[in-house]
Amino acid sequence: MKNTTRYVGLDVHKDTIAVAFCDSDESVKVENYGVIENSEDALLKVMLKLKKDDSYVLKTVYEAGPTGFGLCRFLQSKGISCCVVAPSLIPNAPGDKIKTDRKDAEKLCKFYKGHLLTPIYVPDESTEALRNLIRFRHEVKVDEVRNKNRISMFLLRLGVRPPDDFKTTKSIKYRAWLNSLKFEQTENQIVFDSLLSLLRESTDRLSLIDGSIVKCVESYSNKALIDALQSLRGISLLTAVTIVSEIEDFTRFKTAPSFMKYVGVTPKEHSSGQKSKRGSITKTGNSLVRHVLIESAHHYRFQPYRGKTLIKRQENLSQDIVDISWQVKKRLHEKYRHLSGRLGKQKAIVAVSRELAGFIWSIAKEVNKNVDLSGDEEIRYVEETLENSMC
C-alpha cells in the first residue's frame, strides 16, 4: 500500500500553536485544524490524530523564531519529520494585507507542499549551547565598550582629561588613573563610582566567559576545524569558535562563493539587458560571522610574516594547511594593496574578508574530507581554492 504524505504547518507562539494540514494529493485543499497549547503532550496528541495509521507520513514545518529548535528536536525524536524555515524567505503576495495565525499555518503548509520554502540548518544541542555562549560573550563585550564610552563622555563633560602619555584606555595605568579620580560634588562621585563599577563588572564577566570558552572547546566535537582555522592570520581562538559554532556544517555549501553569499559579503547587483550595476555588500545571512571576518581582514594590511604566536598555533597542524595559510597571507595582502589605492581602504578590507571566507571554506573542506595532498596535487588544490574564492 502506497503511503500518503501529509504536510503539517505550525505557526508557533509562546503559548499557542496554530495547526493546518493537507495531503500530497493535488485535489486536497489545506484544512485548518485549530489552535492548541504549546506543549509537547498537546502537540504529540495532534500528530497522532493527523497520522491516523501507518499509511500516512507526516512532514511538519514551522518558522524559525524565539522559540528555538526544541520543537523540531522533539518531533524528530518521535520519528516525525520536521523542518524549520527562514521567515524572511517565505513568499508573500503584495496584495495580501490580512495576517492571522490560522492563515500563517495554512500558508506554511501550502508552500511546504509546493517546495517553496527555504529550510535552515538545525544545530545539535552541544553546538547550540556553544553558540549561545559565544553570542552572550558578544553582548557582554558590547556592554563593556558602552560602559567605557559612558565614562569617557562623563569625564569629557566635566573637563577631566587623561594624561597625554596614555596611549590606550586598555592599559593598567589608565585603569589606575580612573581609580584615583575624586570629585568634589557628591552627586558626580556617585555617578562615576557607579559607571566604574559597571565597567569592572562587565570586564570581569568577560574574562570569566573567555576562560569558559577555552574549556568548552577542548571537548567540542569540531575542535579539529577550530584548530585548523587558527592557522590563518587574524583568526584566533575566539574568532575560530565563533565561525565554527555559527556555521558548524560547511558541507552544506557546495562552493566557496555560496559560503560568501551566506555571510553577506558579496556585492549587490542589478543587471538588465546591457546594463550592469553593483552596489554595497548584501549584509544578508549571519551578521556575527560577517563581523568577525571583517575584523580579521584588517590583519592582512601588513606584510606577510610568520610570527611566534601564529607558529605556535600551527604546531600540530598538517603541512598542507600551513602551506595554504601562507598562500592566504601573500594573496590577501596583495589584494589589499591592489584595491586600497583604487577603491579605498574600507572597500578593500571588505573585499579581503570576502576572499578570506573562501579560504575558510576550503580549509573546512579539507579538514572534513581529510584530503591527502602532495606535490603537484597540493599546488593544483591551492589554485582551485583561489579560483573558487573569487567573486
Residue pairs with C-beta under 8 A, 6 or more apart in sequence:
1 55
3 54
3 55
3 56
3 57
4 23
4 24
4 25
4 55
4 56
4 57
5 23
5 24
5 56
5 57
5 59
6 21
6 22
6 23
6 24
6 50
6 51
6 56
6 57
6 58
6 59
7 21
7 22
7 23
7 24
7 59
7 60
7 61
7 109
7 112
7 113
8 19
8 20
8 21
8 47
8 50
8 58
8 59
8 60
8 61
8 109
9 19
9 20
9 21
9 30
9 60
9 61
9 62
9 104
9 105
9 106
9 107
9 108
9 109
9 110
9 112
10 17
10 18
10 19
10 60
10 61
10 62
10 71
10 105
10 108
11 17
11 18
11 62
11 63
11 101
11 102
11 104
11 105
11 108
12 38
12 62
12 63
12 65
12 67
12 71
13 38
13 67
13 101
14 38
14 66
14 67
15 37
15 38
16 35
16 36
16 37
16 38
16 101
17 35
17 36
17 37
17 38
17 42
17 43
18 32
18 34
18 35
18 101
18 102
18 104
18 105
19 32
19 33
19 34
19 35
19 36
19 46
19 105
20 30
20 31
20 32
20 33
20 102
20 105
20 106
20 108
20 109
21 30
21 31
21 33
21 50
21 109
22 28
22 29
22 30
22 31
22 109
22 110
22 113
24 113
30 106
30 109
30 110
32 102
32 105
32 106
33 46
33 50
35 101
35 102
36 42
36 43
36 46
38 67
40 74
43 71
43 74
43 75
44 78
47 58
47 60
47 75
47 78
47 80
50 56
50 58
51 58
57 81
58 80
58 81
59 81
59 82
59 83
59 112
60 75
60 80
60 81
60 82
60 83
61 82
61 83
61 84
61 85
61 108
61 109
61 112
61 117
62 71
62 72
62 82
62 84
62 85
62 108
63 84
63 85
63 86
63 87
63 90
63 104
63 108
64 84
64 85
64 86
64 87
64 120
65 87
68 128
69 84
69 122
69 123
69 128
71 82
72 82
72 83
72 84
72 122
73 122
73 125
75 81
75 82
76 82
83 112
83 117
83 119
84 119
84 120
84 122
85 108
85 112
85 117
85 118
85 119
85 120
86 118
86 119
86 120
89 117
89 118
90 107
90 108
90 111
90 117
91 111
91 116
108 117
111 117
121 248
121 249
121 252
123 131
123 248
124 248
126 220
126 221
127 221
127 222
127 245
127 248
130 216
130 217
130 220
130 241
130 245
131 245
131 246
133 209
133 212
133 213
133 216
134 213
134 238
134 241
134 242
134 245
134 246
134 288
135 288
136 209
137 206
137 209
137 210
137 213
137 238
138 242
138 288
140 202
140 205
140 206
140 209
141 206
143 198
143 202
144 199
144 202
144 203
144 206
147 195
147 198
147 199
147 202
148 169
148 199
150 195
150 198
151 178
151 192
151 195
151 196
151 199
152 169
154 191
154 192
154 195
155 161
155 162
155 181
158 183
158 188
160 181
162 169
162 174
162 177
163 177
166 173
166 174
166 177
168 174
178 196
179 196
181 192
182 189
183 189
183 192
210 238
213 237
213 238
213 241
214 237
217 223
217 226
217 237
217 241
220 226
222 244
222 248
224 367
225 240
225 244
225 250
225 363
225 364
225 367
225 368
226 237
226 240
226 241
226 244
227 240
227 313
227 316
227 317
228 317
228 321
228 363
228 364
228 366
228 367
229 235
229 239
229 240
229 243
229 244
229 360
229 363
229 364
230 236
230 237
230 240
230 313
230 314
231 310
231 313
231 314
231 317
231 321
231 322
231 324
231 325
231 363
232 296
232 325
232 328
232 356
232 359
232 360
232 363
233 296
233 299
233 300
233 304
233 310
233 325
233 328
233 329
234 295
234 296
234 297
234 298
234 299
234 300
234 356
235 243
235 296
235 360
236 313
239 292
239 295
239 296
242 288
242 289
242 292
243 289
243 292
243 293
243 360
246 286
246 288
246 289
247 286
247 289
247 364
250 259
250 361
250 364
250 365
250 368
251 365
251 368
253 259
253 262
253 361
255 361
255 388
256 357
256 358
256 359
256 361
256 362
256 385
256 388
256 389
257 266
257 358
257 388
257 389
257 391
259 357
259 358
259 360
259 361
260 266
260 354
260 357
260 358
260 389
260 391
261 282
261 284
261 285
262 284
262 285
262 286
263 285
263 286
263 289
263 290
263 293
263 357
264 281
264 282
264 283
264 284
264 285
264 286
264 287
264 290
265 281
265 282
265 290
265 293
265 294
265 350
265 353
265 354
265 357
266 281
266 282
266 354
266 391
267 278
267 279
267 280
267 281
267 282
267 391
268 278
268 279
268 280
268 281
268 282
269 276
269 277
269 278
269 279
270 276
270 277
270 278
270 279
271 277
281 350
281 354
283 290
290 353
293 353
293 356
293 357
293 360
294 349
294 350
294 353
296 353
296 356
297 332
297 349
297 350
297 352
297 353
297 356
298 349
300 329
300 332
300 333
300 335
300 336
300 352
300 356
301 333
301 336
301 340
301 345
301 349
302 333
303 333
304 326
304 329
304 330
304 333
305 329
306 326
310 325
314 321
314 322
314 325
320 366
320 371
320 373
320 378
320 381
321 363
321 366
321 367
323 378
323 382
324 359
324 362
324 363
324 366
324 382
324 385
327 382
327 386
328 356
328 359
331 355
331 386
332 352
332 355
332 356
335 348
335 351
335 352
335 355
336 348
336 349
336 351
336 352
339 347
339 348
339 351
339 352
340 348
343 351
354 389
354 391
355 389
355 390
355 391
357 389
358 385
358 388
358 389
358 390
359 385
359 389
361 388
361 389
362 385
362 388
362 389
365 371
366 373
366 381
371 381
373 381
